[in-house]
């Protein structure tokens, strides 16, 4: 079972001789509760070509908390905001649930241990007068290991905001830390990236591509396919978690967008290649569509039942239960598919398609010249 949600944190570097200041002053409006120090060992897992690191994700096992998946995040000022999920399980086998969350990045590659570190953590929890947790400040002294050999050491301060944080909580905490000599960590580099040391990382396999005037059909096609595949990858973890029906909708839209693009420009694509890929995408779109259709119908039916006379409510609720059962069956089919080789291979195929679609010689011509006749019917 996954436990987690959005994480909002910022990292600071601590200079030699740094002493943690008092984190709660009389005028701050919160109290500081320093917890006992604890030691932990972290083992990071990734593919041999470090796909998770390249995408800004991580998968780790800590002997004090089990497995944790951190998905790619976004910057919000000095904060890094990203989803974090923890799972129980022994250190030797990655839980299937954790694999499912990073499947878009791993795909058909194999996961293995790639880095290891040890740390001593001194945490301090900040609470308001009512006991609501506002933030946690941790002082980590980390050793990056290669076998038993210590490769490097560093000290890092993390400030993670809780759900009860006030608008000025972070500013007050950072002011105390800056006064003591700490500074924002350049690039907010994760512990995983630091554990990898000086290993060179390739960029992610896909990125948002800017199309310039005069672009060829091939360039425009790669940009369009990359955008749709990235959209799919962004929503797949939420599809598996089933926390937001909108994730299924967005994933389905992304799949249908890829199919539509391939159909529209089929005149410049290899026929056998496009048929196989579109057939596989239809398989996935149909699976997602069963869940999405049930979600839409349930929302409409709930509104309709609410407007029924009281005497008809029992019948309406029975219909809703039957629809919920139908949705459960459809979602189970999606989850089963996501755990199979066919799905992982399809993800590899759409990445390959966005990187280098199987085009004819005509795709090297300017898009402004070649595409108008191809898109005219769909545009109309």
N, C-alpha and C positions, 0 to 999 in steps of 0.2 A: 504494500500500500504506500502511495506517495504522500509525503507531508511537505508542504512548502507553499511558495507564492512569491510575489515580487520582493526583491532585495534591493535596498537603497543604501549604498555605502560609498565612502571615500577613503583613500589610503594616503598616509603621510610617511615620510622618511624621518628617522630619528638620528641625529648626529651623535658622534662619539661623546660619551658623558651625559647624554640626555637623561633627565630625571622627570618622570611623569608628574605634572603639576596637579594641584587640587582642581578637580573637574567641576565642582559645584561650589559657587561662591554665594554669599548671603543674598545677593540681589538676583540670582539666576532663576529662581522659581522652581528648582528641582534639587534632589538629593542624590548623592553618589554612594553606591553600595559596592565596595570592592570585594570581589570574590576570590577564593583561594586559587593560586596558580595551578595549572595542570599541564601535563606533558602529553603530546600525541605524536604519532607517526602517520604520515600521509603517503599513500601510493597512488600515483596518477596513471590512468589507462588512456590509451589512444590507439589510432591505427599506426602502422609502420611509417606512413608519410605524414603523421601528425595532423590529420584533418581537423580534429576538434580544436587544437590550438590555432590553426589557421583561420577557423571560422569564429574564434572568440568564445568557444564553449569549453567545458571541462567535465571530466568524469573522474572521481576520486573515491578512495576508501580511506577512512580515518578510524583508527582503532577505538576512538572514544565516541563516534557518532554514526558509524556505518557508511553507506554509500551516499554520495551527493552528486547531482547533475546541476551544472550551471549553464544556462543557455545564453546565446549571444545577447548583449545588452545595448542600451543606448545611453548617451551622456545627457545629464540634466544639470547644467552648471558644473560644479565640482563633483557631483554624485554620478555614480554608475548605477543604472537601474536595470535589473535583469531578473529573470525567474530562476529560483533555486528550489530544488526538490530533493528530499532525502528518502532513503529506503533502507530497510533492514537487510541484513545478509552477511554471510561470511566473506572473508577477504579474498578467497581464491576464485570465486565465480561472480561475474557481474550479473545482478538481477535482471531478468527479462524486462521488467518495467523500466529500469534505467536505460537499457539498450533501446527501447522503443522511443524514448524522448530524444535520443541523439541519432536515430536511424537515418534522418535526412542527410546527415554529414558523414556517417560511417558507411552506409549503404552495403555493398557486398564485401567490403574490406573486413579484416579481422581486428579485434581489440586485443591489446597486450599491454603489459606494464612498461611504462616508458620513463618514469622518473620517481624519485623518492626523497622525502625530507623528514626531518624531525624538528619539533618546535616546543618551546616553553611559552605558554600563553597566560597572561595576567589580565583577566577581564574586570571591567567596572560597569555596572548597570546604573543608568540614570533614571530616576523615577520622580513623578510629581508628588505633591502632598497626599493625593488619594491613592498612591501606589501604582499608578499607570506607568508602564515602561515607556520611556521616551527614546532611549538610545542605549546602545552598548558600545563601549570603547575597549578595544583589546590591544594589548602591548605584546607583540609576538617577537621572540628571538628565534630565528630560523637557521637551521643547518641543512644545506642541500647536499645529498649523499650520492656517491657512486660506489655501490657495494657498501663497505664499511668506512670508506674514505670520505672525509668531509671536503667537498669541493669548494664551497663558499659559505659564508654566513652573512646575515643581514638582520636588521631590526626594522620592524614595520608597525605603524599604528593604524588601526582601522576604526572608523566611526560608522556604525550601522544604525540608521534611524528605525525606530519602531513605529507601529501604526499610530501610536498616541503622540508622536512628536509634534511640537508646536512650530510655527513658521520660523521662530528665532532660535530654536534649540541648536541646530547645527552651527549657526553663526557664533553663539556663545561658546560652544565646545571648541570650535576651531580657533577662536580668539585665545583661549587659554593654552592650547597646544602650540600655537604660533609664538606666543609670548615665551614659552619654554624652549623654543628653538626648532620645533618640528616644522616641516615644509611639505606642501602637496607633492606626492610622488609623481614624477614626470610620466605622462602617458597612462597613469593608473594601471601599471603592469600587474597582472595577477600573480599569485604565488605559483600557479602552474607554469606560467611563462618564465618566471625566475628559476623554477626548478629545472627547466630545460636548458638553463645556462646559455651558452653562446650558440646553440644550434640555430642555423639559418632556417627560417620558415618561408615557404612559398606563400603567395597570396591564396585566398580561397579559390576554389575551382570556378566560381561564378561571381560576378559583380555587376552592379548597375553600369550600363554602357551608355555613354553620351554619343548621340548620332549627329554628325556634322553635315552641313550642306554638301551635296554632291556624293553622299554615301552610296555605296553599292548595295544591291539587293542582299548580298550575303551579310554585310555589316548591319543593315536594318533588321534582318531576320534574327541575327544573333542577339541584338539588343532587345527585341520583342520577346524572344523565347527566354532569355535570361531573366527579364523582369517577371514573367509568369512563373518560372520555376522557383525563383527566390520567394515569390508570394506563397507558393505551395509549401516550401520548406518552413517558412515563418509560422505557418498555421498547423503543421502536422503534429507538433507536440500537444497543442491544445485539443486537437481531434482525439488523440489517444486519451488525454486526461478527462475529456468530456465535461469541462467546466463551463464552456460557453458555446451555445448552438451556432453562434456566428462563425466560429472556427471551421465548422463543417461547410458552411456556406462559402466562405472565402477559399477554402481548399478546392471545393468543387468548381468555383468560378475559375480558379487558376488552371485547373486541368482542362476545362472546356475552352479556355482562351488558347491554350497550346494547340488543342485539336483544331480549333477554328483557324488559327494562323496557318497551320500546316495544310489545311484544306484550301485556303484562299490562294496560297502561293505554290500549290502543287505542280504548276507548270514549270517550275525551276528546280524541282526536287526529284530525287530518284524514286520511282514508283514503288518498288518493292520495299524500300526502307520506310517510306511514309505510310504505307498500308499497315505494316507490322506495328509501327509505333502508334498510329492512331487507333488500331484495334486494342492495344494494351491500355491506352489512355481511356478508351470507352469503357473497358472493364472497371477501371478505378472510378470513373465518373458515375457509372451506374450504381456502384456500391455506396458512394457518398450521397448520390441522389436519393436512395431509399431512406437514408437517415434524414436528409434535409427535407424531403417531402413530408415525412412524418412530423418533423418539428413545425413546419409551416401550418399543416393541417391542425395540429394540436393547438397552436396559438389561436387560430380562427375558431376552432370548436370551443375552446375555453371561453372566449368572448360570447359566443352564441349561447352556451349553456348558462352563463351568468344572466342573460336576458330572458331565460325561459321562466314560465310560471313555476311556482314552487312544486306543483304536482309533477312536473316533468324533470325535475332536477335529478332524481334517482336514475332515470333512463339516460340522461346526459352524462352523468358520472360514469355509468357503465360503458358508454361509448368511449369516454376518455381513457378508461382503464384498458380497453381493447386496443386503442391506438398506442398507448404506452407500451403494451406488450409487443406490438408490431415494431415499434421503434427499437426496443431492446434487442429483438432478433436481428434487425438491420444493423445496429451498432456492433453486435457480436460478430457479424460477418465482416465488418470493416476491421475490427481488432484482429480477427483471425488472419485476414489478408495482410495486415501490416506486419505480422510476425512471420510471414512466409518468404521464400526465396524469390517468388515471382514479383512481389512488391519491391524488394530490394533491388532486383535487376531492373525494374522499370525506373526506379530513381536514378540508377546509373545511366540508363538510356536517355533520360530527359536531360541530364547534365551533359552527356556527350552531344546530344542534339543542339543544345544551346551553345556549346563550345565550337562545334564544327558540324553543322547540318550537312547532310548528303545532298549537295547542290549540283546542278549542271553548270556548264560554262556560262550560261546566260546570267547566273547570279553574280558574276563579276562586273556586270554592266551597272551604270547608275540606276538607283532605284526609281528616280523620277522618270526615267525613260521606260523601264521594264514593267513596273508595278501597276500603273493606271489601268491597262487592259485587264490585268488579273483581278484587281479588286473592284472593278466597276460594278459587277453584278451584286456582290455582297454590300457594297456601299449603297447601292440603290435600294 
